[in-house]
Amino acid sequence: MANTRRLRGLPATLVGATLMASCSPPSTPAASPGSTTAVTPAATSPAAGPATSAAPPVAAPNKSSASPSSGCSSGVSGAAPGRSTITIPSGGRDRSAVVYQPLIPASASATPAPPTPAPLVVDFTAYAPASLEETISGFTKPEADGKVKADEVGAIVVMPEPVNGSGLLTWNISGTTGWTDDRQFVTDLLRQVKSTTCVDASRVLGMGFAIGGVMASTVACQTPPQFTMLATVAGLWDPPTCAANATTSVPVVSFHGNDDHFLPFDGGIGDHVDRLGLTAPTIEGLAAMATRQGARPSSEAWARRNGCGPSPRETTVSARVRRLDWEGCALPVRLFVVEGGTHTWPGNTGMRALEPLLGGVYLDLDANAEIWSAFEAFTTSGRLGNGASPS
């Protein structure tokens, strides 16, 4: 079909060079590279297949106290701040993820304090390497003011590695035959992280960019739910798997620019996708994107699932940003519409190096601040609050 042909284009090595040039780790104390470590999960996964076994479910928001994971009582001391790579078996092969431990100020007490359960962020890249997502979302890199969002909020960030296709490797978003069972991989990965790290099981944020947001949307529909909240930039999706799990849902915050030429605001595939140089195997695995719904219909689908009314309340955040909040929801749904916004992460100055490929970054909306404001509000009150940039 015409939309699928749009995915064919330049050699993957060209775009790969552009992407890799922008994802080297920063030279700050919080971001010093960690060692590469292979670990064995508490329970190994079955061979890849359509069935997905359940991990411990995400707890409902606890408004008064944390829900410590089993790693909090394992006796393992907190990991040093910075990056490391963990490797686990899943689906009959080794899978990996980059883990970022936040820089937390040392206690003045001479007596070591027990570990404090930390919020967990699962941040999905669109394409390998997983470390590319650090440049895309900027959650683990210094911003213009020198602050690192993960350090600021004390969050452990896990960035899973996609392995499917060829050239630019990506996620199995729709059950492609011969590709890995990525929902099972995320289940195995979260089980491992929760058992070896002290995290707050009631505060697990799943987020992602573009196809990474599509993958995060797919995982968010699992039963039992893996995330406390879903946040996407240029990638909210209403997966077909959600239809069978109509009672499974999470609150949603998404962002989409209406000048996105890769995954357009109105759905389908954009006219700039050929710039990515995707190979035929990767194209075939992402064929479902040719008929994807747009940002508004996808938000409406999540709103229906979350028991919301049909019409959202609209708030003007700035001259170019509108915020849509669906009302009467059991679980809230919010969409930020960026007028003239491109296929970029709003507010992330670290993404400027990718502007020639993806378009200009809109800097007057801080997506990470909005995501975390909503996440904090939901996990304490069950609502998304008025946002980091209320009108």
N, C-alpha and C positions, 0 to 999 in steps of 0.2 A: 504494500500500500504506500501512498505518497508519504505519509508521516514516517513510516519505517525507513524509506529511502533517505529521508533527511538525516538519519543517524549516521549514514556513511559519509566519510570525508577524509580529512588529513591523516597521515600516519600518526599512530598513538605516541611515537617517540617525540614528536614536536610538542604536543600539549603536555606530555609527561615531563619534558625538560622545564617547561614553564611552571608546572605545579611543584616539582621537586625543588626548584630554585627558591621557592617561597616558603618552604616548610622546614628550614633548618632551625634547631633549638636556639633560643635566646641565651645570652651569657649573663644571666642574673642569678643570684644565690638560690632563689626559689625554683629556677628552671635548670639547674645543673643536671646534666644527663645522669640517669641512674644505670645500674647494671642490668644486663639481660639475664633473666632468671626463668628456668623451667620449673613448673610446679605440677603436682599431681592432685587433681580434684578429689573431693570427698567421695564422689560417686561418678563413675565414668558413664558416658552416654552410649546409647545403642547405635547401631549403624544407621547412616542417614536414611531417612524415609519420611513418609507423610505424617506419621504419628509423632507427637511432641509430648514428652513426659513432663510432668509439672515440677517446677522448683517451688521452694517455700514462697507463698504469695506475699505481695506487698501488703503491709498492714494498713488499715484505715488511718487517716490522720489522727494523731493523738495530740489533743490540744493542751495537755499538761506535762507530758514527759515523752522521752524518746522511747523507741522500740529497739533495744540493742540487738544486733545480729549475734550469731553464735561466736563470731570472731572476737567479740568483746570479752568473752570469758575463756578464750583459748590460751591465755598466758603469754601470747606473742606480743612483744613490745611494739609500739608504733613505728612504722617505717620512716626512714629518713625522707625529708622533702625532696621533690624532684621527680624524674621519670624513670620508669623501668618497663621492661616487657615481660609479660607472663605468657606461658605456653601451657595449654591444657589439651587432653584428648577429647574430641567430640566428633561423633559420627564416623569413627574409625580412622581419624587422621588428627594430626596436631593442628591446633588453631591458636592464634595469639591475639594479644591486645596490649596497647600502651596504657599504663596506669600512671596517673599524676597524683602525687601526695602533696597536699598544700603545705606551705610554710606557715606554721602557727607559732606565735611568740612563746618563748619558753616561760614556764612558771617560775615565780620568784621563790617558791617553797623549796626547802631542801629535801622534803619527802616526795618521792615520785607519786604523782596522782594516777589513779586508774584511767585507762583510755576513755575519752569521751566519744560517744557514737557520732560519727560525722555524716552529714548528708552525702548521698552518692549521686553522681551525674553520669549517665551513660550517653556518650556523645558519638553519633554515627556519622562517619565520613561518607561521601557519595561514592568515592573510588579510592582504591589503595594508592599510597600507604595510609594507614590509620592516622599517622602523625600529621597528614595534610589537614585534618580537621582542626588542629591547633591553630593553623593559619586562617582557616575559614571562619570558625566561631570566635576565635580569640579568647576562649574562656580560660586557657592556661598560659597565656602570654601577656607580657606587659602592654597596657594600652598607652595612649598618648600621655596620660598623667603618671605613668610608671607603675600603676597598680595592676595586679593580676587578680581577676575576678575570683578564681578558685581559692586563692589565698585569702582574699577579703572575706569570703563567706565560709571558709573552712571546709570546702567540699573536696572529696576524693573524686577524681574524674577518670572514667574508664572509656577508652576509645577502641572498640573492637575492629579487627582487621578483616576486610572482605577478601574472598579468594576466587570468585567465580568469573568465568569468561576468559578473555586473553587481552593483552595490552593493558588497558585500564580495567583492573579487576573490581567487581562490584558484588551486590547482594542478590540472593535468590528471593525476590519479592513475590513471586507468583508460582512457586512449585515447579520450576524448570527441571525437566528430567535430566539426571546426570550431574546436577549441581548440588552443592551441600545443603543440608537442612539448617538454615541460618537461625530460624527461631529456636531450634534445639540448642544451637551453639550459644545463643544469648542466655538461655535458661541455664546451661552448664556453667557459663562464665559467671553469671550472677550468684549461682550457688557457691562457686569457688571463692569469689570475692567476699561474700557474706560470711563464709566460714573461716577465712584467714585474715580478715580486716575488720576493725570495729566500725561498723556503719549503722546508721539509724534506718531500720527497715521500713519506717513510716515516712521516710523522706528520700524517695528514689525518683529522680527526674530523668526521663528519657527524652533526648532531643537529637536533632540531626538537620543536615542541610541537603536540599535537593533529593537525590535518590536515597541519601542517608535519612532524610525526613520521611520518605516513603517507607523505608525499613523500620524506623521508629514507630510509625503508624501501624505497621503490620504487627510488631511485637506488642504494642499497646492493646491490641484486640485479643491477646491470648487469655486463656482461662487456666489457672487463676491469673489475675493481672500481675505484670512484672513491674509496672511503674506507678508512682503516686500521681504524676502529672506528665502530660505529653506536650512538648514544645517543638515546633518546626519552623524553619525558614525556607521558603520556596519549595515546599515538599509535602504539605499535608495531603493525606490520601485516605479515601474510604475503602479499605481493602475488601474484596469479595468474601474473605474469611470472616469478616465481622457479621455477615448475615446469619451465620450459624451460631454466633455467640452474642445475640442481641442483648443479653443481660450483662455483658462484660463491657465496661467502659471506664474512662478516666476523664478528668478535666483537660481541656485543650486550650493552648495559646499558640497562635500561628501568625506568621508574617508573610506577606507576598506583595511584590511590586507589580504594577500593571504594565511595565515595560520590560518584562522578563522574556527574553528570546530563547530560553532553553527549556524551562518548564513554565509555559505561559500562564498568566493569571486566569485566563478563560479555559484552560485545559489543553490536553494533547501535547504535542511535541513542537518546540519552537524552531525557527529558521536559522538559528545559530548553532544547533547541536552538532552540525558537521565539523565545527571548529575543534571538537574534542577528539576527533580521529578515532572513534570507537570501532573496534573490529567486529566482524560478522558474528562470532559467538556471543560477544557482549550485547550486541544489538538484538539478537534473537531472545536472549534472556530478559531483556527489558521491553519486549514488544507490548506488554500491557500498558505502557506509558502512552502509546499512540491513542488510546481511548480513555485516558485518565480524565476525571472530572476536574473542573477548575477549583480555585481557592474558595469561592463562595459556596458552590454546591457541596464541596467536601466538608466545609464547616457546618453547613445545614444538615448533612447526614450525621455528623457527630452530635449536633444539637438534638436531632430527633432521638438518637440513641440515649442521650443524656436527659430526656424528658423535658426539653426546653419548648417554649412557645415558638411559633413560626417566624416571628419578626424580631430582629435584633434592635437594640437601642444603639444609636449612632452618636459618637462623641468626636468632636474635632480636636485632635491632639496638637496639630500644627497646620500650617498652610498646605502641607503635602501629605499629611497622615490622618486617616480616619480610623477610629477604633469601633468595631462592632461587637456588642455584648448581647448574646442571646439571653432571654429572661425566663424566669420561672423554672429554672433547671434544677434537676437533682444534682448534677455535676456541671459546673460552668463551662462555657465555650466562648472564646474571644478570638477575633481576627483583626490584625492590623493591616490596613490597606495603604501602601505607599504609592502615591501618585508619581508616575515617572520612575518608580523604583526598578532596579535591574536585578540580575541573578546574583545578588550579593547579600552579605549579612549586615543589616543596618547598624551603624555605629562602630564597626570594627575597623580602626585605622590600619591594623596589621594586614588587612586584605587588599590594601591599595596596590600591592604588586601584581595582583590578578586582574586589575581593572581593564588592561588592554584585551584580555580574553573574555571576561564576564560582564563588564560594564562598570560604571561609576558607583562607588559606595555612598549611600545616603548617610550622612554623619549626624543629622539633626534628630535622629531617633536611636537610642541605645537599646538594641534588642536584648542584650544580656541583662541590663538593668531591669527592663520590663519583665523578662522571664523570671528573674529571681524575685522581684517584687511580688509577682503573682504566685510563685511557688511558696514563698514565705507566708503570704496572706492565706493561701488555701490550707497549708498544713497547720495553721494556728486557728483559723476561723471557718474553714470550709467555703470561703469565697475568694475571688481573685483580687479584691480590693480595687482602688482607684488608679493603680498603675504608678510607675516611677515618674511619668510625665503627664499628670492630670491636667485637663484644660482649666 
